Amino acid sequence: MVAISLVRSSNESLRNLPRHLSSPTAVFVGATQGIGLATLRQLAIHTVTPTCYIVGRSEARVQEIIGELKQLNVRGTYVFVKGEVALLESVDECCGNIKGMLGEGRGLDLLYMSQGYLSFGGRNETKEGIDTLLALRYYSRLRFVYNLLPILSLAPNPHVVSVMAGGKENTINEDDLDLMHNYGVLACAHHGTTMGSLAFEHLARQNPAVAFVHNYPGYVKTNIFQSGFSWPVASLYRYFIQPLVYFFEIPFADVGDRQLFHATSARYPPLSASSKPEAQGAPLPQAVPVAEGIDGKKGSGAYLATKDSDVAPSGTGKLMTDYRERGVPEKVWKHTLEMLEKVRGG
């Protein structure tokens, strides 16, 4: 593990580093509460003049957050971007607005995504014909990536960070990737996680100037369990289950620090960083090496990060190795493009 003291030391150095680290431009999706908000706060605290585009449904809620961020760092620029991120057409609109506000020629340093909720219900399709949970866990995230890759590629050290269950990959149905015919709660979780990791591995090879981090934050006390369930189940969780897992909880400040570390540290470099000195992240703390990528190669551009900022071993495990050897990352990305085009065309 990377000690939290080393993580904080790295974050505290950001103010004294080149502009892409001291004054980054970032897009946050799913940061109106929970882990995303904790990360946004740490970014405001540890940087000089950040520019943050905050995507959300409620302008009132985001303006409340902006007021808090201004207290943490008055020199930052914080912008509300309205969007219903379960809908790909809304994601397209968000991305278009962000590009317009950024202006031609400006790069994006960070795309951070943590949208989602929990549900034990059945398939619930959006008006675009995609299951809502799978849209939030996978398709909308990859739509943001796809749309924003051109401006990410303009930045010196761009990172895409997706918070879900990196390292928890499991078997997926290769003949029903969108789960149109074989939907289930576990299948949805497995597909969102595994397809996300496979897509990131493929994208890192195709876009060597961009780093991709899929991480598992551990158990953090948020309202995701309560907001996704009916009141009897939510109450059961709150009064009986939550006290049992109290000692396993990760403090908000810690998880925010680690997420910022994943987004800025030289531990998770783009594939091309070794040949581009200007593309380096925050210098590595003593005895902390460059991470191995999903494919087991050091610094290969796509990473599975654990709650302790370690490298999850699943990337080189039997399942992912088999998928890699059979070209499943490419198959998943082809399917993704087909789905995105289908929605756009519809």
C-alpha positions, 0 to 999 in steps of 0.5 A: 500500500501507499501510506496516506502520509505519502499520498498527502505529501504528494498532494501538498506538492501540487501548488509548486509544480507546473501549471497542469498540476498546480492549476488544472482544468478538470471535469467532474461527473457525479461530484455533487455528493460522496466520493466525487465531492470529497475529491473535488474539495481536495483538488480545490485545497491543494491547487492554486487556480483550478478550473472545475466544470461540475456536471449535475442535474440540480443547479441549486445543489451545485451552486451550494457546492461552488460556495463551499469551494470558494471558501476553500480556494477563492482563486478557483473557477467553478462552473455548473454544467447541467446534465442528466448523465444517464442519457447519452444525448445529455452527455453529448450536450454537456461535452459540447458545452464544456468544449465551448466554454474551454475555447479552442486549443485548450486542453483538459487535464482531468476527467473524473467520473463517479456517477451511479447508485445502487439498486436491487430491482430489475432492468429499468431502461432509459428512453434511449433503451439502455438500462439506467444502472449500466448507463451510469456505470459504463456507457455514459462514462465511456461517452464522456471519455469518447467525446472529451478525448480530443481535448484531453489529448491536448493536455501535458499529463491528462488523466481519466479517473473512473471510480467504481470497482476496479480490481473486482472484475468478473465473468461477462456475457460476451454475447449480450454485453448490454444485458438486453436478454440476461439482465441481473443485479450481479450481471450488471455490476460485473459488466459495468466493472469488467467492461470498464477495465477492458475498455480502458486497457484498449483506450490506453493503447490507442491514446498513449498520451492519456492515462486511465485509472479505474479504482475501487475506493473501498467502503466509504460512508455515503448515502448511496445505499440509502438513496438506492433502496426503498425506506424499509431496506434503507432503514435496515441498512442504516440501523443494523448493517452500517454499525457493523461495518463502521470499523471498515469505513474509510474517512472522507478526507482519506478517500478524497486524498487518494483520489486526487493522488490517482489523478495527479501522481507520476505513479499512474503515468500515460503510456507515452510519459517516459518519452515526454518529460513535460508529461510527468505527474507529481514526483513519486514519494520515496520508495513508491514505484510507477504502477504496473498497468492492467496488462502487468507492464509498468507504466502502460497507461491503464491502471487498476487502483485499490483503496490503498493505491496499490495495484489490483492483481486482477489485471494479470489474473486468469480471467483478464489474461484470457480476455486479453489473449482472445481480443475481448478488450477490442470486442468490448470497445467495438460494441461500445462504439456501436451502442454510442452510434445507435443512440446518436443515430436514433 
